[in-house]
Amino acid sequence: MTTSLEALLTSLQDADTLEGLQVATEAVRDHYGVRHCVYHWVNSEGERFGAGTYSGAWVDRYLEMDYLRMDPVIFGCFQRFDPAIWKDLDWSSKAARAMFEDACAHGLGNQGYSIPLHGPQGQFALFTLNHDAQDDAWRVFVETHGRDLIVLAHAFNTKALSFDTGGEGVNAPSLSPRELAAIRCLACGLSRAQAAQELGISEHTLRVYIESARHKLGALNTTHAVARALSTGIIIV
């Protein structure tokens, strides 16, 4: 972990208010030299919150036009666990293209990268970086910084969930640290080969941990195990 990433995480961990999250988004924006950094989530009560560097004019416009009901980023990320480059999402509809042009007119860049996050009581969040760049340059940026951005996204989500007092705790089976790590890697969208490499173990050993976790969770298959781990709060991604 780089010193700069450690500094960003320390600042975020010290935040104890929503204003602190706002300051953290500004620090991330400045550190990576992008136009915008935004963290947006829906808590267990269905209330929406946001911290980020989009202009007030764009936030007002987004709400005025009710873009939430058709935003390709929201719809493209809601049922996935892996990050998404905006241009890989479906912008084919006339309404989506019009929204994109409107966003650019309100100060957003032409590129975006969003990391979906899910909490234990139905919370859904997106951590997003936005910038102006050529397609190839943006993909290089994502490849270079993607791992650090996922770490930051999880840190933002953990901090936001600590502000969310809605809902009661859910009894859940106890998984070992290795079982938790294996399931969390899969929930983040890693393949088994990538997860094994991330954890520094063989794919055979990874399968042992996954099967053990699946058995403890009473899941029918690996996808079911990941879903149960998320829904009970055993893991947060």
GUZA-125311 format. One line per 2 residues: number of its first residue (from 1); their letters; for each residue y, x, z of C-alpha. Coordinates in Angstrom, 2 decimals, padded with zeros to 5 digits. Each point is the difference from the previous one (the first is absolute). Layout:
NUM = A = Y/X/Z | ... $
end
This chain:
1 = MT = 000.00/000.00/000.00 | 003.35/001.44/-001.02 $
3 = TS = 002.79/000.53/002.51 | 002.21/-002.47/-001.88 $
5 = LE = -002.66/-002.70/000.15 | -000.51/000.67/003.69 $
7 = AL = 003.74/-000.42/000.56 | 000.03/-003.33/-001.84 $
9 = LT = -002.99/-001.25/001.99 | 001.54/001.11/003.29 $
11 = SL = 003.24/-001.81/-000.81 | -001.95/-003.12/-000.90 $
13 = QD = -002.11/000.13/003.15 | 003.18/000.22/002.07 $
15 = AD = 001.40/-003.17/-001.58 | -000.12/-002.91/002.44 $
17 = TL = 002.04/-002.59/-001.91 | 000.20/-001.43/-003.51 $
19 = EG = 003.18/002.02/-000.41 | -002.09/003.08/000.66 $
21 = LQ = -002.31/-000.97/-002.88 | 003.07/-000.34/-002.21 $
23 = VA = 001.12/003.51/000.85 | -003.52/001.26/-000.73 $
25 = TE = 000.04/-001.51/-003.52 | 003.28/001.77/-000.68 $
27 = AV = -001.48/003.29/001.20 | -003.01/-000.40/-002.30 $
29 = RD = 002.27/-000.86/-002.95 | 002.14/003.08/000.58 $
31 = HY = -002.95/002.32/000.58 | -001.75/-000.92/-003.26 $
33 = GV = 003.23/-000.35/-001.99 | -000.73/-003.50/-001.28 $
35 = RH = 002.27/-002.99/-000.44 | -001.62/-002.27/002.53 $
37 = CV = -002.60/-000.21/002.75 | -000.98/-003.41/001.34 $
39 = YH = -002.46/-001.30/002.57 | -000.52/-003.77/-000.09 $
41 = WV = -002.50/-002.02/002.00 | -001.06/-003.51/000.96 $
43 = NS = -001.09/-000.27/003.62 | -002.68/-002.15/001.62 $
45 = EG = 002.43/-002.93/000.26 | 000.85/000.11/-003.70 $
47 = ER = 003.47/001.41/000.65 | 001.31/002.54/-002.53 $
49 = FG = 001.74/003.22/000.95 | 001.36/002.86/-002.00 $
51 = AG = 001.37/003.46/000.55 | 001.23/002.00/-002.93 $
53 = TY = 002.71/001.25/-002.27 | 000.28/-002.78/-002.60 $
55 = SG = 003.56/-001.30/-000.22 | 000.96/-003.19/001.75 $
57 = AW = 000.95/-001.41/-003.38 | -003.54/000.46/-001.31 $
59 = VD = -001.59/-001.44/003.15 | 002.25/-003.08/-000.31 $
61 = RY = -000.74/-000.30/-003.71 | -003.76/000.31/000.61 $
63 = LE = 000.12/-002.85/002.50 | 002.39/-002.11/-002.10 $
65 = MD = -002.30/000.22/-003.05 | -003.13/-000.52/002.11 $
67 = YL = -001.58/003.05/-001.60 | -002.58/000.17/002.77 $
69 = RM = -001.99/-002.77/-001.68 | -000.57/002.09/-003.16 $
71 = DP = 000.66/003.65/000.91 | -002.69/002.06/-001.81 $
73 = VI = 000.11/002.62/002.77 | -000.78/-002.56/002.72 $
75 = FG = -002.70/-001.74/-002.02 | -001.42/003.26/-001.32 $
77 = CF = -000.34/001.56/003.44 | -000.93/-002.93/002.24 $
79 = QR = -003.75/000.15/-000.63 | -000.39/003.73/-000.41 $
81 = FD = -000.20/002.92/002.39 | 000.88/002.86/-002.35 $
83 = PA = 003.59/000.96/-000.90 | 001.52/-001.13/-003.28 $
85 = IW = 002.45/001.52/-002.45 | 002.15/-002.94/-001.05 $
87 = KD = -000.44/000.53/-003.72 | -003.77/-000.38/000.45 $
89 = LD = 000.52/-003.57/001.25 | 000.32/-003.11/-002.16 $
91 = WS = 003.59/-000.42/-001.21 | -001.00/-001.88/-003.15 $
93 = SK = 001.59/-003.35/000.81 | 003.55/-000.78/-001.09 $
95 = AA = 000.97/-000.80/003.61 | -001.32/003.34/001.26 $
97 = RA = 001.88/001.94/-002.68 | 003.19/-001.89/000.80 $
99 = MF = -000.40/000.80/003.69 | -000.50/003.70/-000.81 $
101 = ED = 003.18/000.09/-002.08 | 001.87/-001.78/002.78 $
103 = AC = -001.28/002.52/002.55 | 001.17/002.95/-002.11 $
105 = AH = 003.40/-001.66/-000.39 | 000.21/-000.14/003.81 $
107 = GL = -000.63/003.70/000.53 | -003.78/000.37/-000.02 $
109 = GN = -001.62/002.73/-002.05 | -002.49/-000.58/-002.78 $
111 = QG = -002.94/001.41/001.96 | -001.71/-001.09/003.18 $
113 = YS = -002.98/000.91/002.16 | -001.25/-002.48/002.60 $
115 = IP = -002.65/000.42/002.66 | -001.52/-003.27/001.30 $
117 = LH = -000.82/-000.22/003.70 | -001.94/-002.60/001.97 $
119 = GP = 000.07/-000.74/003.72 | -002.56/-001.60/002.32 $
121 = QG = 001.52/-003.49/000.26 | 000.88/-000.67/-003.63 $
123 = QF = 002.98/002.31/-000.23 | 000.76/001.31/-003.47 $
125 = AL = 002.44/002.77/-000.79 | 001.20/002.18/-002.84 $
127 = FT = 001.40/003.51/000.24 | 001.92/000.78/-003.18 $
129 = LN = 001.86/002.86/-001.62 | 002.24/-000.77/-002.97 $
131 = HD = 001.73/002.38/-002.41 | 001.25/000.65/-003.53 $
133 = AQ = -002.37/002.28/-001.90 | -002.04/000.43/-003.13 $
135 = DD = -003.56/-001.32/000.26 | -001.67/003.42/-000.04 $
137 = AW = 002.40/001.44/002.56 | -000.57/-002.95/002.34 $
139 = RV = -003.77/000.38/-000.19 | 000.35/003.68/000.85 $
141 = FV = 002.20/-000.94/002.96 | -002.62/-002.49/001.23 $
143 = ET = -002.84/002.50/-000.46 | 001.98/002.64/001.88 $
145 = HG = 001.12/-002.12/002.94 | -002.48/-002.90/000.02 $
147 = RD = -002.04/001.21/002.96 | 003.08/000.51/002.19 $
149 = LI = 001.40/-003.39/-001.04 | -003.22/-001.74/001.07 $
151 = VL = 000.24/001.71/003.39 | 003.62/-001.16/000.31 $
153 = AH = -000.91/-003.53/-001.09 | -002.63/-000.24/002.73 $
155 = AF = 002.47/001.34/002.56 | 002.59/-002.61/-001.01 $
157 = NT = -002.63/-002.72/000.24 | -001.23/001.11/003.41 $
159 = KA = 003.56/000.05/001.31 | 000.78/-003.44/-001.46 $
161 = LS = -003.17/-001.48/001.49 | 001.06/001.29/003.40 $
163 = FD = 003.05/-002.28/-000.33 | -002.20/-002.99/-000.89 $
165 = TG = -001.09/-001.77/003.16 | -001.43/-003.04/-001.75 $
167 = GE = -003.73/-000.73/000.35 | -002.56/000.88/002.60 $
169 = GV = -002.36/002.91/-000.06 | -003.35/-000.46/-001.70 $
171 = NA = -003.28/001.22/001.48 | -001.54/002.46/-002.42 $
173 = PS = -003.01/002.31/-000.07 | 000.51/003.64/000.89 $
175 = LS = -000.32/002.44/-002.89 | -000.23/003.76/000.38 $
177 = PR = 002.93/002.15/-001.21 | -001.99/001.04/-003.09 $
179 = EL = -000.99/-003.59/-000.79 | 003.63/-001.08/000.34 $
181 = AA = 001.16/002.84/-002.23 | -002.58/-000.85/-002.68 $
183 = IR = 000.94/-003.70/-000.09 | 003.71/000.82/000.05 $
185 = CL = -000.38/002.29/-003.03 | -001.68/-002.79/-001.94 $
187 = AC = 002.67/-002.47/001.09 | 002.63/002.38/-001.39 $
189 = GL = -001.64/-000.20/-003.40 | -001.82/003.34/-000.04 $
191 = SR = -003.30/000.25/-001.83 | -003.02/001.17/001.98 $
193 = AQ = 000.30/003.45/-001.56 | 003.70/000.19/000.92 $
195 = AA = -000.67/-001.29/003.51 | -002.72/002.59/000.56 $
197 = QE = 002.35/002.75/-001.19 | 002.81/-001.33/002.20 $
199 = LG = -002.25/000.06/003.08 | -001.65/003.30/-000.89 $
201 = IS = -003.53/-001.44/-000.04 | -002.68/-000.65/-002.61 $
203 = EH = -000.28/-003.35/-001.76 | -003.40/-000.46/001.65 $
205 = TL = 001.54/000.41/003.46 | 002.83/-002.34/-000.99 $
207 = RV = -002.55/-002.67/-000.96 | -001.61/000.34/003.43 $
209 = YI = 003.34/-000.66/001.72 | 000.81/-002.92/-002.30 $
211 = ES = -003.38/-001.63/000.50 | 000.24/000.44/003.76 $
213 = AR = 003.48/-001.56/000.02 | -001.18/-002.84/-002.24 $
215 = HK = -002.87/-000.76/002.39 | 002.28/-000.01/003.07 $
217 = LG = 002.48/-002.30/-001.79 | -002.75/-002.40/-001.07 $
219 = AL = 001.17/000.33/-003.59 | -001.99/-000.90/-003.10 $
221 = NT = 001.27/002.94/-002.04 | 002.61/002.74/000.02 $
223 = TH = 002.82/-002.22/-001.28 | -000.81/-002.53/002.72 $
225 = AV = 000.02/002.80/002.58 | 003.46/001.16/-001.08 $
227 = AR = 001.30/-003.58/000.11 | -001.40/-000.56/003.49 $
229 = AL = 001.37/003.30/001.28 | 003.46/-000.96/-001.28 $
231 = ST = -000.07/-003.59/001.23 | -001.04/000.99/003.53 $
233 = GI = 002.50/002.85/000.23 | -002.61/002.75/000.31 $
235 = II = 001.84/001.79/-002.78 | 003.56/-000.35/-001.27 $
237 = V = 000.92/001.20/-003.49 $
end
